[in-house]
Amino acid sequence: MKEHAASPSPSEHALLSVRDLAVDFELEGGVLRAVDRISYDVRPGEIVGIVGESGSGKSVSVLAVLRLLNVYTTGASVNGEVLFEGRDLFALTPKQMREIRGKDITLIFQDPSSSWHPVLGVGRQVAEVSLAHGKMGSDRVRQHVEGLFESVGIPNPRIRYEQYPHEYSGGMKQRAMIAMAIANRPKLLIADEPTTALDVTIQSQVLELLRNVTAETGAALILISHDIGVIAEMADRVIVMYGGRVMEEGPVEQVLLSPRHPYTRGLLSSLPQIDKKMARLPTIPGTPPQMFQASAGCPFEPRCGLSGDRDPCRESRPPLRQCGEDQFSACHFFEEL
């Protein structure tokens, strides 16, 4: 079986290549490793889903990629390599990085209600993105923003342009956030739990909108979620994270129909099934790992029903090895699945 090298070479066809990305936080209790040497590629036009429970490192990893961690916290240490169209993002000056953020790479935040400035009109805030990165004059920018509002399904764009965030519903705020994200036709969209605060009907509409936007613009999409059902519906490829590490990755149908890691299988088992009567949903036993002390072995070992207290699981970190066509698993004994 093929095994990922410690630092696999970036794919020449990749839009974004992440290699050995590690994020540490210096806290009172010690050094917390939130992301532990993860690597992946995103190809042009591809939808990549990153799934895992809360605390698995999903959001922190993309904030590190965009060099936004120091905006939210102090004491963060980021190592590794991130290439976007062959350019090393970690080697760019702050000014060069600002030119990429909001233009070539954009981020749709998790909570639309807290993502808007409360005393500025929504239209004006979207216009600022277009003015900051585009060559459009101020005389045309309003027309451009109203066109964006119409394209994402916001009714009465002329009226909505003047309104403030508190006059928008939750779903409408997220639509406006997507309008802002696509204002400069980015090459890569990152959506961090974009449906978390929305009801089921609005969730479906927002996901459909994201699918249509990527199809129309040709942008790649990284979709972060703890909901494996959302990933199944949206993604071409899925990355399963746990304890700051990549546990499994591959084409979404292949991974979800034939999971080759016990954690992926546990996530799938915990989903409700309409064709079966279940008194209670199955759960993964135990608790997530303590991230202050990185385990020498597999981080999932204490909760894993496959390990059987075997020495390799406790003593050595399982590498990401090929276990199928373009499918990889970080499990010493994936053959037993």
C-alpha positions as CSV (number, residue, x, y, z in Angstrom):
1,M,0.0,0.0,0.0
2,K,1.1,3.5,-0.8
3,E,2.1,5.7,2.1
4,H,2.1,9.5,2.3
5,A,5.6,10.8,2.9
6,A,6.1,13.1,5.8
7,S,6.1,16.1,3.4
8,P,4.5,15.0,0.1
9,S,5.3,17.3,-2.8
10,P,2.5,19.7,-3.7
11,S,0.5,18.6,-6.7
12,E,1.2,20.7,-9.8
13,H,-2.5,20.7,-10.5
14,A,-3.5,22.0,-7.0
15,L,-5.0,25.4,-6.4
16,L,-4.1,25.2,-2.7
17,S,-1.5,22.9,-1.2
18,V,-1.2,22.5,2.6
19,R,1.8,20.6,3.8
20,D,2.6,19.6,7.4
21,L,0.5,22.4,8.9
22,A,0.8,22.6,12.7
23,V,-0.7,25.1,15.1
24,D,0.2,25.4,18.7
25,F,-1.2,27.7,21.4
26,E,0.7,28.7,24.5
27,L,-1.8,28.6,27.4
28,E,-1.5,28.6,31.1
29,G,-1.9,24.8,31.2
30,G,0.9,24.3,28.7
31,V,1.2,24.1,24.9
32,L,-1.9,23.0,23.1
33,R,-1.4,21.5,19.7
34,A,-4.7,22.3,17.9
35,V,-3.5,21.2,14.4
36,D,-1.0,18.4,14.1
37,R,0.9,18.3,10.8
38,I,-1.9,18.0,8.3
39,S,-1.5,17.9,4.5
40,Y,-4.1,18.2,1.7
41,D,-4.7,19.7,-1.7
42,V,-7.6,21.5,-3.2
43,R,-7.9,21.4,-7.0
44,P,-9.5,24.2,-9.1
45,G,-13.4,23.9,-9.1
46,E,-13.4,21.2,-6.5
47,I,-15.6,21.1,-3.4
48,V,-13.6,19.6,-0.5
49,G,-15.4,18.9,2.8
50,I,-13.6,18.9,6.1
51,V,-15.6,17.1,8.8
52,G,-15.1,16.3,12.4
53,E,-16.5,17.0,15.9
54,S,-16.0,20.3,17.7
55,G,-12.4,20.8,18.7
56,S,-10.9,18.6,15.9
57,G,-9.0,21.6,14.4
58,K,-11.1,22.3,11.4
59,S,-11.7,26.0,11.8
60,V,-8.3,26.7,13.3
61,S,-6.6,25.1,10.3
62,V,-8.2,27.4,7.7
63,L,-7.7,30.4,9.9
64,A,-4.0,29.5,9.9
65,V,-4.0,29.1,6.1
66,L,-5.4,32.6,5.8
67,R,-3.0,33.9,8.4
68,L,-5.9,35.2,10.5
69,L,-5.1,33.4,13.8
70,N,-3.4,36.4,15.4
71,V,-6.5,38.5,14.7
72,Y,-8.5,36.4,17.1
73,T,-5.9,35.3,19.7
74,T,-2.3,35.7,20.8
75,G,0.3,33.1,21.5
76,A,-0.4,31.1,18.3
77,S,2.5,29.4,16.6
78,V,2.0,28.2,13.0
79,N,4.4,26.0,11.1
80,G,4.3,24.3,7.8
81,E,3.8,25.3,4.2
82,V,0.8,26.7,2.4
83,L,1.0,27.2,-1.4
84,F,-1.7,29.1,-3.3
85,E,-1.2,28.9,-7.1
86,G,2.4,28.1,-6.3
87,R,2.9,31.1,-4.0
88,D,4.0,30.5,-0.4
89,L,1.4,32.3,1.6
90,F,3.6,32.2,4.8
91,A,6.3,34.1,2.9
92,L,4.2,37.0,1.8
93,T,4.2,40.4,3.5
94,P,1.0,41.5,5.3
95,K,0.2,43.8,2.4
96,Q,0.6,41.0,-0.1
97,M,-1.6,38.7,2.0
98,R,-4.3,41.4,2.3
99,E,-4.4,41.6,-1.5
100,I,-5.1,37.8,-1.7
101,R,-7.7,37.7,1.2
102,G,-11.0,39.0,0.0
103,K,-10.0,38.8,-3.7
104,D,-8.6,35.4,-4.6
105,I,-9.5,33.6,-1.3
106,T,-12.6,34.5,0.7
107,L,-14.0,33.3,4.0
108,I,-17.7,32.8,4.9
109,F,-17.9,32.9,8.6
110,Q,-19.9,30.5,10.8
111,D,-22.3,33.0,12.5
112,P,-23.8,35.5,10.1
113,S,-25.3,37.5,13.0
114,S,-21.9,38.5,14.5
115,S,-20.1,38.9,11.2
116,W,-21.6,42.3,10.2
117,H,-20.8,45.8,11.6
118,P,-24.1,46.7,13.3
119,V,-24.1,50.5,12.5
120,L,-23.1,50.3,8.8
121,G,-25.5,49.4,6.0
122,V,-25.1,45.9,4.6
123,G,-24.8,47.2,1.0
124,R,-22.0,49.6,2.0
125,Q,-20.1,46.8,3.7
126,V,-20.3,44.6,0.6
127,A,-19.3,47.6,-1.5
128,E,-16.1,48.1,0.6
129,V,-14.8,44.7,-0.5
130,S,-15.4,45.6,-4.2
131,L,-13.7,49.0,-3.8
132,A,-10.8,47.6,-1.8
133,H,-9.9,44.9,-4.3
134,G,-11.5,45.8,-7.6
135,K,-10.8,48.4,-10.3
136,M,-14.5,49.5,-10.1
137,G,-15.3,53.1,-9.6
138,S,-17.6,54.2,-6.8
139,D,-20.2,55.2,-9.4
140,R,-20.6,51.6,-10.5
141,V,-20.1,49.8,-7.3
142,R,-23.7,50.1,-6.0
143,Q,-25.0,48.7,-9.2
144,H,-22.6,45.8,-8.9
145,V,-23.6,45.1,-5.3
146,E,-27.3,45.2,-6.1
147,G,-26.6,42.7,-8.9
148,L,-24.8,40.4,-6.4
149,F,-27.8,40.7,-4.0
150,E,-30.1,39.6,-6.8
151,S,-27.8,36.7,-7.8
152,V,-27.9,35.3,-4.2
153,G,-31.7,35.6,-3.9
154,I,-32.0,38.7,-1.8
155,P,-35.3,40.4,-2.8
156,N,-35.6,44.2,-3.4
157,P,-31.9,44.7,-3.7
158,R,-32.2,48.5,-3.9
159,I,-34.0,48.7,-0.6
160,R,-31.8,46.0,1.0
161,Y,-28.7,47.9,0.1
162,E,-29.6,50.7,2.5
163,Q,-30.7,48.5,5.3
164,Y,-28.7,47.5,8.5
165,P,-27.9,44.0,9.6
166,H,-30.6,44.0,12.3
167,E,-33.2,44.4,9.5
168,Y,-32.0,41.1,7.9
169,S,-33.1,37.6,8.9
170,G,-30.4,35.0,9.7
171,G,-30.7,33.4,6.3
172,M,-30.6,36.8,4.5
173,K,-27.5,37.8,6.4
174,Q,-25.8,34.6,5.3
175,R,-26.9,35.2,1.7
176,A,-25.4,38.7,1.9
177,M,-22.2,37.2,3.4
178,I,-22.0,34.9,0.3
179,A,-22.6,38.0,-1.9
180,M,-19.6,39.6,-0.2
181,A,-17.5,36.5,-0.7
182,I,-18.1,36.3,-4.4
183,A,-17.9,40.1,-5.0
184,N,-14.5,39.8,-6.7
185,R,-14.9,36.4,-8.2
186,P,-12.5,34.5,-6.0
187,K,-10.7,31.3,-7.0
188,L,-11.2,29.7,-3.6
189,L,-14.2,30.0,-1.2
190,I,-13.9,28.8,2.4
191,A,-17.2,28.3,4.2
192,D,-16.9,27.6,7.9
193,E,-20.0,25.9,9.2
194,P,-22.2,28.2,7.0
195,T,-25.5,26.7,8.1
196,T,-25.0,26.4,11.9
197,A,-27.3,29.1,13.1
198,L,-30.0,28.5,10.5
199,D,-33.2,26.4,10.5
200,V,-33.4,23.3,8.3
201,T,-35.2,24.9,5.3
202,I,-32.8,27.9,5.2
203,Q,-29.8,25.5,5.5
204,S,-30.9,23.7,2.4
205,Q,-31.3,27.0,0.5
206,V,-27.8,28.2,1.6
207,L,-26.2,25.0,0.6
208,E,-27.9,25.0,-2.8
209,L,-26.8,28.6,-3.3
210,L,-23.2,27.7,-2.5
211,R,-23.4,24.8,-5.0
212,N,-24.7,27.1,-7.7
213,V,-22.2,29.9,-7.0
214,T,-19.2,27.5,-7.3
215,A,-20.7,26.0,-10.5
216,E,-21.2,29.4,-12.1
217,T,-17.9,31.0,-11.0
218,G,-15.7,28.0,-11.3
219,A,-14.4,28.6,-7.7
220,A,-13.1,25.8,-5.5
221,L,-14.8,25.5,-2.1
222,I,-13.6,24.2,1.2
223,L,-16.7,23.4,3.2
224,I,-16.2,22.9,7.0
225,S,-18.9,21.1,8.9
226,H,-19.5,18.7,11.9
227,D,-22.5,17.4,9.9
228,I,-21.4,14.5,7.8
229,G,-24.8,14.6,6.0
230,V,-24.0,18.1,4.7
231,I,-20.6,16.9,3.5
232,A,-22.2,13.9,1.8
233,E,-24.6,16.2,-0.1
234,M,-22.1,18.8,-1.2
235,A,-18.5,17.6,-1.4
236,D,-16.5,15.9,-4.1
237,R,-13.8,14.9,-1.6
238,V,-13.8,14.6,2.1
239,I,-11.2,15.1,4.8
240,V,-12.0,13.5,8.2
241,M,-10.3,15.2,11.2
242,Y,-9.9,14.2,14.8
243,G,-7.6,15.4,17.5
244,G,-6.0,17.9,15.1
245,R,-5.0,15.2,12.6
246,V,-6.4,13.8,9.3
247,M,-7.9,10.4,10.0
248,E,-9.1,9.7,6.5
249,E,-9.5,11.3,3.1
250,G,-10.8,10.5,-0.3
251,P,-13.7,10.8,-2.7
252,V,-16.8,11.4,-0.7
253,E,-18.8,8.4,-2.0
254,Q,-15.9,6.0,-1.5
255,V,-15.2,7.2,2.1
256,L,-18.8,7.3,3.2
257,L,-19.8,3.9,1.6
258,S,-16.6,2.1,2.5
259,P,-15.0,3.9,5.5
260,R,-11.5,2.7,6.3
261,H,-11.0,4.3,9.7
262,P,-12.9,3.5,12.9
263,Y,-13.6,7.2,13.6
264,T,-15.2,7.7,10.2
265,R,-17.3,4.5,10.8
266,G,-18.3,5.9,14.2
267,L,-19.5,9.2,12.7
268,L,-21.6,7.4,10.1
269,S,-23.0,5.0,12.7
270,S,-24.3,7.9,14.8
271,L,-26.5,9.2,12.0
272,P,-30.2,8.5,12.3
273,Q,-31.5,6.1,9.7
274,I,-35.1,6.3,8.4
275,D,-35.2,2.6,7.3
276,K,-34.4,1.3,10.8
277,K,-36.1,1.5,14.2
278,M,-33.6,2.6,16.8
279,A,-34.4,3.1,20.5
280,R,-31.3,5.2,20.8
281,L,-28.6,6.4,18.4
282,P,-25.2,4.8,18.7
283,T,-22.4,7.0,20.1
284,I,-18.7,6.9,20.1
285,P,-17.6,6.0,23.6
286,G,-15.2,8.1,25.7
287,T,-14.3,11.7,25.3
288,P,-12.1,13.7,22.8
289,P,-8.4,13.8,23.5
290,Q,-6.6,16.2,25.8
291,M,-4.7,18.4,23.3
292,F,-2.1,19.7,25.8
293,Q,-0.1,16.5,25.5
294,A,0.2,15.1,22.0
295,S,-0.2,11.3,22.0
296,A,2.7,9.3,20.6
297,G,0.2,6.9,19.2
298,C,-3.2,7.3,17.5
299,P,-5.3,10.0,19.1
300,F,-8.4,7.9,18.6
301,E,-7.0,4.8,20.3
302,P,-8.7,5.3,23.8
303,R,-12.1,5.4,22.0
304,C,-11.4,2.8,19.3
305,G,-13.1,-0.5,19.2
306,L,-10.6,-1.9,16.7
307,S,-7.4,-1.2,18.6
308,G,-7.8,-4.0,21.2
309,D,-5.1,-2.3,23.3
310,R,-2.5,-3.3,20.7
311,D,1.0,-1.8,21.0
312,P,1.2,0.0,17.6
313,C,-2.0,1.9,18.3
314,R,-0.7,3.1,21.7
315,E,3.0,3.7,20.7
316,S,3.3,4.9,17.2
317,R,1.4,7.5,15.1
318,P,-0.3,5.8,12.2
319,P,0.7,7.4,8.8
320,L,-1.8,8.3,6.2
321,R,-1.6,5.3,3.9
322,Q,-3.4,4.5,0.6
323,C,-6.3,2.0,1.2
324,G,-8.2,2.3,-2.0
325,E,-8.3,4.2,-5.2
326,D,-7.4,7.8,-4.1
327,Q,-8.5,6.9,-0.5
328,F,-6.2,7.2,2.5
329,S,-6.5,6.1,6.1
330,A,-4.4,6.9,9.2
331,C,-5.1,3.5,10.9
332,H,-2.6,0.8,11.6
333,F,-5.2,-1.9,10.9
334,F,-7.6,-0.5,8.3
335,E,-7.4,-3.8,6.4
336,E,-9.5,-5.3,9.2
337,L,-12.4,-2.9,8.3
